[in-house]
């Protein structure tokens, strides 16, 4: 097996990815497939943290867009990420991968609370760490949570699993002639207004010199392939 380029990474998976072809909720077969991709990375000795979104269950902005309280809406969205984290943890444990869920919102009956110390401890024991509850604060996306947790755990790269195989100038599903990029800097992503991660997340990754690798989360085995230098992806880095 090829040696991985990175030894510690953060995988960001959208809640929508867990839906599969369903219109709502969690497709267990998809969760199991993503878990198998993470298991491949662990078999190579890569330490993995995961941030999963909650859009398949609830989006906080949906409340605000209809005149509701954004803070309450975001809290509801955070709870959706906890549900997804528990589902992905279950899929990983079925593969005998030791996994712990750390939540930014304290709910000790369900999972452990997040701290950097706990994160580094569990990673040192070879466990996959799934971060739930976003940043624990309203008005921040799970993309921002991914960049923040990546910095806190000392990740060497953020792997952003998306619906397409990299970064395009526009949605390639709507605009087939959209330009695809193999490499960009963090500043170029911000200047071009490319919808990869939100501005705060990209800026935080840039400040901490963390590359962002964008790839299709729907391609089985692509995570491990990219970890060893192959695969189809766009790399956002300043070198």
N, C-alpha and C positions, 0 to 999 in steps of 0.2 A: 504494500500500500504506500502511495506517495506521501511524502512528508507535508504537513499543512504549512501554509505561509504564516498563518496567525495561530497563536496559542490560546488566546482568550478573546471571545467575540460576544457581541450582543445581537441577537436576532429580533427584528421588529416584524411582527405579523399582524396584519389588519384583522379586525373582527369579521369583515366581509369574506376573508379567505376561508374562515371556518364554516361559512354557510354552504360552501360548495355550490351546487346548482339550486339549492333551496332558496326560498324568498326570505327566510327568517331563521334564526336559531343556529344550532350547531349540527353539522353533518359529521357524525362520529368517524366515518371512513376517511374524511379529510383530516380530522384531528389525528387519527392513527397514522396517516401518511406523513404529515408534518413531523410527528413524533419519531417516525422511522428515519427521517432525514436528520433530525437532531441526534438520534442514536448513532448514525454513521459518523457524525462529527465527533461524538464522544469516543467512539472506537478508535479514532485517530489521535486521541489524547487532547482534543481541543476542549477547553473550558467554555461552557455556554450559559449565557444569561438570556432570558426571553422577556420581551414586553409584547403583550397582545392587546389589540384594541377592543372596543366594545360595540362597534357600529352594527353588528349583526343582531344586537339585542336592543340597544337604545343609544341615541345621540342627544347629548345635552342641548346642542344648538336647536334641535327640533322644538324644544319647549320655548326657548327664547324667541324663535321665529313666529310663534303664535301668541306672543304677548306674555308668556310665563316668565318665571324667575330663572335667569341663567344659572345662578349658583345651585339652585335645587336641581335643575336639569343636569348640570355637570356631575353633581353627586350621584344622580341616578345612573349616568353613564359610567361612572367609576365602579358602581356595583356590577354593571354588565361585564366589565373587564375581569372582575373577580370570578364570575361564573365561567368565563372563557378560560381563565388561568387554571381553575379546578378541572375543567374538562381536558385541557391539554396535559395537565399533570397526571390525570388518570390514564391517558393514552401512553404516556411515557412509562408509567409504573407497570403497565401491561407488558412492556418490553424489558422489565427488570432494570430500568434506569432510575437510579435514586434521584428523586426530585423533591424540591421544596418550593412552596408558594409563599412569597413575602409580600404583604399588602401595605400600601402607604396609609390605608385606613385601618385602624386597629379593630380586629374581629377575631379574638383569640380562640373562640370556639371553632372557627373554620380554618384558619391558617395563621402562620406566624406574622408578626409585625416587621416591617422593613427597617433595617439599619445597615449602614455600610459594614459595620463589624460582622453582623450576621451573614451578610452577603459574602464577604471574603472568607469567613469560616466555612460556609457550606461549599464554596467553590474549591477550597483547599482539600475538602474531603471527596472531591470528584462528583459532586451533585450538580444537576441542572437546576438553576435558580430561575423561577418564573416570577416576574415583578407584576403585581396587580395593583389596581387602584390609581393608576396614572401617577401623577406627582403628589397626589393627595390634596391638590389645590384646584379650585375652579379656574376657568379661563385658560387652562393649559391643556394641550392635546396629548395623546399618548405618543406622538412623535417627539414632543418635548420631553416626555418621561423617558423615552428610549435614549435620547442624547444625554440626559442627566444621569441615568443609571449606568450608561456606558462609561461616562467620565468617573463616576463613583467606584465602579468595579475595576477600573483600569483596563477597559477593553481596547484591543488594538484595532478594531474595526466595528462599524455598525453595518449589519446586513439587513437591508430593507427589502422584505419580500413583498412584491407587488403583483398586479394583474398582468403586467407585461414584462418583457425581458430586458428592461433597461430604461434609460431616460430618453424621452422624445421631446421635440419642440412643441408638440401638441398631442392630444390623445390619438394614438395610431388606429384605434378602433373606429374613430369618427373621421379621422383625416389620414388615409392610407399613405399620403405623400409626406407625412411628417418626418422631419430629420431625426435620425437616431444618433446619440452621442456615445462614444466609447470611453471618453475621459473628459471630466470637467473639474474646475476648481470650485471650492465652496463659494468663492466670490462670484464666479460666473453663474452658478445656480441662483444666487440671490439677485444678481443684476438682470438676468434673463427672466426672472419670475417663474422659473420652472416648478411645476407642482410635484415635487419629490417628497419633501417633508416641509413642515411649516417653517417660517423664517426664524423663529426662536430656536428651533431644533438645529437647523443648518448652522446658524451663528454659534451656537454652543459647541457643536462638533468642530467648527473651524477654530474656535478659541482654544480647544483642547487637542488640536491636531489629530483628530480621529477621522480616518477615511470613512466614507459612506459608500457601500457597495449595493447597487440596486439590481435586483434580479427577479425572475418570475418564481413565485412561491408555488406555482402549480406544476412545475417540472420536477418530477421525482428524481432525487439524487443530485439535483443542481447545487444545493447547498454544499455538499461535500466536494463536488467537482470544482466549484469556485475556490473553496478553501485550499485546494492543491494547485491553483493557478490556471485551471481550465474554465470551461463553462462560458455562458453568454451573459454579460453584465455590463453595467456602466459604473466606473469608479470615479468617485468624487474625492479628490485629494489635492493638496497644494504642492505635491512633488511628483 
